[in-house]
Amino acid sequence: MDLENLKKIAKDFVDQRDWRKFQTTKELAANTSVEANELLELFMWRDGKEIDSKLLTGGDSELLRKVKNETADVFFSCLAIADQVGFDLGEAFLDKMGELEKRYDKEKVKGKVVKIHAKD
């Protein structure tokens, strides 16, 4: 399913409940942060390699269910922001990937953990 169809599903969900009147871009951004932190909370104080091993092998189906659920919440919030502001999320993603391709030249960063700040 493409992003425009998913955005429409999210928009219809909000509109059918008459929630748009409560939504500002600021509130949606705050909600995205809260949802992202709920995702992060699933991993807090746990060994990352052990979690990955369980998730990748199907060794913890309940954790996988929770990860999928929280990731979907973050995605819903991103779709809602794109709808609220009126931009194409797919296009924004591709623009960002182009920016990252330039900033993180694969020959220079391959196999390294680096943080290169954008030049604004």
Secondary structure, 3 states (H helix, E strand, C coil): CCHHHHHHHHHHHHHHCCCHHHCCHHHHHHHHHHHHHHHHHCCCCCCHHHHHHHHHHCCCHHHHHHHHHHHHHHHHHHHHHHHHHCCCHHHHHHHHHHHHHHHCCHHHHCCCCCCCCCCC
